[in-house]
Amino acid sequence: MINDFHYLKPASLKEALAMYAQHDDCKVICGGQSLLIVMRQGMLAPEYLLDIKHVKELSYIKFDDKDGLRIGATTTHREIEKSDIIAKKYPVLVAMEQKLASIQTRNWGTIGGNLAHADPAGDPAPVLMALKANIKFGNEKGDNTMPLDEFFVDYFETKMDHGDLVLEVHVPAPEPKFGCAYQKFNLLDSDMGIVAAAAAVTLNADGTCKEARIVLGNAGPTPMRVTKAEDLLKGKKLDDKLFAEAGQIASEEAQPVADIHASEEHRRHVLGVLTKRMLKKAFEQAQKAA
């Protein structure tokens, strides 16, 4: 049962930030796909709910060949999934969104809310980190932008303070010879991943690895970059042996926790397999890319 609360509905971003600053015991709601669940469970009972669903300034998808992709915080998952420009320039984001929960959830849930919730099992964060995304958040005093890699602090905890709202996600323009792939392991197609892995590969003109990024989902308290495995691949001619070695490193570096769905050992094994497969898939995409 959800406790009573005062409902705040700002008409603009400026008004939303002012309202948030005025009320200490206040939570932000937009899609509500995560917040309403924990409120029903009695884990949260805020005095105020700040609804930013209708703040149109935060709902957009923009792309520029030099600047890259900018997605407003209140943009829904379904809008990302159905975007023609994202499908053309960042197909991994569309593929990820197609597996995120149900269509009903994607129709209402937002990218900013997903990232602010900071569930390590969430789908967007590993993919966006592999794509070198930055996140912009701010309050009535000003904005702050940082790599998404640095945004997550712990389970359901970010660098944001009270009064901060997620404003935008920025993804740089894809480099030549670039590929990115993502897969989660789950029992039901629309469930959150028991574990997940995203991999991105950029090749040099001679076919060697210019850069690789490997990000694990639900493998610890935050989405996790495996820099040791990334360093293994850099500057080398990639092959199945190297992908397997990188997968082994990912398996060892991960910090999974056993639960009713899978043991720690099983999670480590699956993370290694997914890392190997996603690296190979990203590599094959990079080979075919212009």
Beta strands, then each sheet from edge to edge (+ up, - down):
strand 1: 6-8
strand 2: 26-29
strand 3: 48-51
strand 4: 61-64
strand 5: 68-72
strand 6: 134-139
strand 7: 142-147
strand 8: 152-154
strand 9: 157-158
strand 10: 165-171
strand 11: 178-185
strand 12: 195-203
strand 13: 209-217
strand 14: 224-225
sheet 1: 1+ 3+ 2+
sheet 2: 4+ 5- 10+ 6- 7+
sheet 3: 8+ 9-
sheet 4: 11+ 12- 13+ 14-
end
